[in-house]
Amino acid sequence: MRSYEDLVAEAEAADVTGWGFGWLEGRATEERPRWRYSRLLAARLAEAESALDIDTGGGEVVDEAPVLPRRLAVTESW
């Protein structure tokens, strides 16, 4: 087993440009909630005149919505 220090050094050196986390392949798993947040959000966005998405990450969830409000702002502090 590799040491904690080696794993941290590898993570610090990893290229995550453009939210590329390919180096985590096989090391991390993700499970989406059963209640399908993206579907609920898409329904609300289709009815909204404007929306603000704070801490949008890579914008993947908003990007799934087929209809967006006329005024939409997204921001990510990372």
MDAnalysis code that builds the backbone (N, CA, C; Angstrom):
import MDAnalysis as mda
import numpy as np

u = mda.Universe.empty(234, n_residues=78, atom_resindex=np.repeat(np.arange(78), 3), trajectory=True)
u.add_TopologyAttr("name", ["N", "CA", "C"] * 78)
u.add_TopologyAttr("resid", np.arange(1, 79))
u.add_TopologyAttr("resname", ["MET", "ARG", "SER", "TYR", "GLU", "ASP", "LEU", "VAL", "ALA", "GLU", "ALA", "GLU", "ALA", "ALA", "ASP", "VAL", "THR", "GLY", "TRP", "GLY", "PHE", "GLY", "TRP", "LEU", "GLU", "GLY", "ARG", "ALA", "THR", "GLU", "GLU", "ARG", "PRO", "ARG", "TRP", "ARG", "TYR", "SER", "ARG", "LEU", "LEU", "ALA", "ALA", "ARG", "LEU", "ALA", "GLU", "ALA", "GLU", "SER", "ALA", "LEU", "ASP", "ILE", "ASP", "THR", "GLY", "GLY", "GLY", "GLU", "VAL", "VAL", "ASP", "GLU", "ALA", "PRO", "VAL", "LEU", "PRO", "ARG", "ARG", "LEU", "ALA", "VAL", "THR", "GLU", "SER", "TRP"])
u.atoms.positions = np.array([
    [0.849, -1.174, 0.000],
    [0.000, 0.000, 0.000],
    [0.897, 1.240, 0.000],
    [0.512, 2.218, -0.804],
    [1.285, 3.463, -0.886],
    [1.044, 4.326, 0.342],
    [2.042, 5.113, 0.670],
    [1.940, 5.946, 1.873],
    [1.004, 7.126, 1.646],
    [0.509, 7.647, 2.733],
    [-0.346, 8.838, 2.690],
    [0.377, 9.984, 1.995],
    [1.636, 10.175, 2.331],
    [2.424, 11.265, 1.745],
    [2.535, 11.116, 0.225],
    [2.724, 9.889, -0.250],
    [2.798, 9.651, -1.701],
    [1.474, 9.979, -2.384],
    [0.379, 9.589, -1.759],
    [-0.935, 9.861, -2.335],
    [-1.226, 11.363, -2.372],
    [-0.870, 12.071, -1.321],
    [-1.073, 13.522, -1.292],
    [-0.206, 14.197, -2.350],
    [1.043, 13.788, -2.474],
    [1.932, 14.361, -3.489],
    [1.372, 14.131, -4.890],
    [0.841, 12.940, -5.142],
    [0.248, 12.645, -6.447],
    [-0.964, 13.541, -6.706],
    [-1.804, 13.721, -5.699],
    [-2.991, 14.565, -5.845],
    [-2.595, 16.015, -6.099],
    [-1.600, 16.493, -5.402],
    [-1.158, 17.878, -5.595],
    [-0.584, 18.108, -6.990],
    [0.014, 17.097, -7.572],
    [0.619, 17.207, -8.896],
    [-0.374, 16.953, -10.032],
    [-1.555, 16.446, -9.710],
    [-2.529, 16.079, -10.744],
    [-3.047, 17.312, -11.479],
    [-3.225, 17.175, -12.770],
    [-3.778, 18.249, -13.590],
    [-5.307, 18.185, -13.529],
    [-5.908, 19.184, -12.928],
    [-7.373, 19.244, -12.842],
    [-7.905, 20.412, -13.673],
    [-7.144, 20.838, -14.644],
    [-7.564, 21.906, -15.530],
    [-8.893, 21.542, -16.174],
    [-9.829, 22.477, -16.167],
    [-11.129, 22.221, -16.773],
    [-11.911, 21.154, -16.045],
    [-11.688, 21.035, -14.764],
    [-12.374, 20.040, -13.943],
    [-12.106, 18.623, -14.431],
    [-10.902, 18.376, -14.941],
    [-10.525, 17.050, -15.388],
    [-10.035, 16.212, -14.223],
    [-10.829, 15.254, -13.800],
    [-10.462, 14.406, -12.680],
    [-10.231, 12.967, -13.119],
    [-9.757, 12.798, -14.340],
    [-9.501, 11.468, -14.872],
    [-8.524, 10.667, -14.037],
    [-7.631, 11.341, -13.328],
    [-6.643, 10.627, -12.502],
    [-7.307, 9.901, -11.331],
    [-8.584, 10.217, -11.061],
    [-9.305, 9.513, -10.000],
    [-9.994, 8.244, -10.499],
    [-9.907, 7.984, -11.788],
    [-10.564, 6.819, -12.385],
    [-10.205, 5.553, -11.609],
    [-11.225, 4.848, -11.163],
    [-11.022, 3.626, -10.409],
    [-10.766, 3.838, -8.926],
    [-10.654, 5.093, -8.495],
    [-10.368, 5.391, -7.091],
    [-11.564, 5.993, -6.365],
    [-12.470, 6.566, -7.106],
    [-13.600, 7.250, -6.484],
    [-14.882, 6.818, -7.176],
    [-15.949, 6.815, -6.433],
    [-17.247, 6.495, -7.006],
    [-18.222, 7.609, -6.660],
    [-19.267, 7.698, -7.431],
    [-20.276, 8.721, -7.223],
    [-21.641, 8.097, -7.451],
    [-22.563, 8.420, -6.609],
    [-23.919, 7.932, -6.785],
    [-24.870, 9.115, -6.753],
    [-25.632, 9.283, -7.805],
    [-26.598, 10.380, -7.874],
    [-27.810, 10.058, -7.006],
    [-28.408, 11.079, -6.401],
    [-29.607, 10.845, -5.585],
    [-30.748, 10.263, -6.425],
    [-31.567, 9.422, -5.823],
    [-32.680, 8.808, -6.539],
    [-33.733, 9.823, -6.953],
    [-33.815, 10.938, -6.263],
    [-34.865, 11.904, -6.546],
    [-34.539, 12.802, -7.730],
    [-33.474, 12.578, -8.414],
    [-33.166, 13.234, -9.700],
    [-33.219, 14.756, -9.641],
    [-32.294, 15.338, -8.897],
    [-32.233, 16.785, -8.752],
    [-32.213, 17.494, -10.107],
    [-31.465, 16.976, -11.057],
    [-31.356, 17.639, -12.358],
    [-32.713, 17.731, -13.058],
    [-33.563, 16.732, -12.901],
    [-34.894, 16.778, -13.515],
    [-35.778, 17.814, -12.821],
    [-35.709, 17.873, -11.486],
    [-36.472, 18.880, -10.735],
    [-36.013, 20.288, -11.100],
    [-34.693, 20.473, -11.191],
    [-34.146, 21.781, -11.553],
    [-34.578, 22.178, -12.965],
    [-34.514, 21.258, -13.893],
    [-34.894, 21.556, -15.279],
    [-36.343, 22.024, -15.355],
    [-37.232, 21.393, -14.596],
    [-38.640, 21.794, -14.597],
    [-38.801, 23.214, -14.065],
    [-38.082, 23.555, -13.005],
    [-38.177, 24.899, -12.433],
    [-37.549, 25.945, -13.340],
    [-36.411, 25.627, -13.939],
    [-35.751, 26.584, -14.827],
    [-36.618, 26.906, -16.043],
    [-37.359, 25.930, -16.524],
    [-38.225, 26.148, -17.691],
    [-39.327, 27.161, -17.393],
    [-39.687, 27.314, -16.111],
    [-40.747, 28.240, -15.719],
    [-40.217, 29.589, -15.216],
    [-38.932, 29.674, -14.951],
    [-38.359, 30.870, -14.326],
    [-38.034, 31.953, -15.347],
    [-38.136, 33.199, -14.902],
    [-37.701, 34.326, -15.726],
    [-36.215, 34.581, -15.567],
    [-35.691, 34.279, -14.370],
    [-34.268, 34.443, -14.118],
    [-33.840, 33.439, -13.059],
    [-32.527, 33.140, -13.039],
    [-31.996, 32.188, -12.066],
    [-30.531, 32.485, -11.805],
    [-30.088, 32.094, -10.611],
    [-28.694, 32.241, -10.212],
    [-28.232, 30.909, -9.644],
    [-27.146, 30.385, -10.170],
    [-26.568, 29.134, -9.678],
    [-25.237, 29.462, -9.024],
    [-25.183, 29.366, -7.703],
    [-23.961, 29.648, -6.945],
    [-23.254, 28.331, -6.671],
    [-21.946, 28.319, -6.827],
    [-21.138, 27.100, -6.685],
    [-21.579, 26.044, -7.688],
    [-21.606, 26.443, -8.940],
    [-22.106, 25.580, -10.012],
    [-21.183, 24.419, -10.358],
    [-19.967, 24.431, -9.839],
    [-19.019, 23.377, -10.218],
    [-18.655, 23.539, -11.678],
    [-18.776, 22.481, -12.426],
    [-18.487, 22.548, -13.858],
    [-19.703, 22.911, -14.690],
    [-20.826, 23.172, -14.049],
    [-22.047, 23.550, -14.759],
    [-22.794, 22.387, -15.369],
    [-22.413, 21.163, -15.028],
    [-23.016, 19.984, -15.655],
    [-24.503, 19.854, -15.380],
    [-24.930, 20.195, -14.167],
    [-26.342, 20.015, -13.801],
    [-27.208, 21.019, -14.560],
    [-26.805, 22.277, -14.576],
    [-27.560, 23.294, -15.323],
    [-27.552, 22.961, -16.815],
    [-26.442, 22.431, -17.287],
    [-26.319, 22.107, -18.711],
    [-27.312, 21.032, -19.156],
    [-27.822, 20.234, -18.228],
    [-28.792, 19.194, -18.573],
    [-30.189, 19.755, -18.845],
    [-30.447, 20.987, -18.421],
    [-31.782, 21.572, -18.594],
    [-31.997, 21.963, -20.059],
    [-33.063, 21.479, -20.674],
    [-33.303, 21.788, -22.089],
    [-33.766, 23.225, -22.318],
    [-34.393, 23.841, -21.310],
    [-34.884, 25.223, -21.437],
    [-34.307, 26.024, -20.280],
    [-33.666, 27.136, -20.604],
    [-33.071, 27.989, -19.577],
    [-33.801, 29.324, -19.518],
    [-33.778, 29.970, -18.358],
    [-34.397, 31.291, -18.257],
    [-33.656, 32.312, -19.120],
    [-34.353, 33.388, -19.452],
    [-33.744, 34.439, -20.266],
    [-32.528, 35.032, -19.561],
    [-32.626, 35.184, -18.241],
    [-31.503, 35.689, -17.451],
    [-31.015, 34.574, -16.543],
    [-29.819, 34.099, -16.830],
    [-29.229, 33.030, -16.025],
    [-27.782, 33.409, -15.747],
    [-27.400, 33.369, -14.479],
    [-26.008, 33.603, -14.099],
    [-25.535, 32.414, -13.269],
    [-24.338, 31.966, -13.559],
    [-23.730, 30.886, -12.794],
    [-22.358, 31.357, -12.327],
    [-21.957, 30.888, -11.159],
    [-20.666, 31.290, -10.624],
    [-20.032, 30.133, -9.874],
    [-18.735, 30.104, -9.892],
    [-17.974, 29.085, -9.172],
    [-16.728, 29.743, -8.610],
    [-16.543, 29.681, -7.321],
    [-15.405, 30.350, -6.690],
    [-14.101, 29.582, -6.823],
    [-14.186, 28.301, -7.152],
    [-12.977, 27.499, -7.229],
    [-12.156, 27.948, -8.398],
])
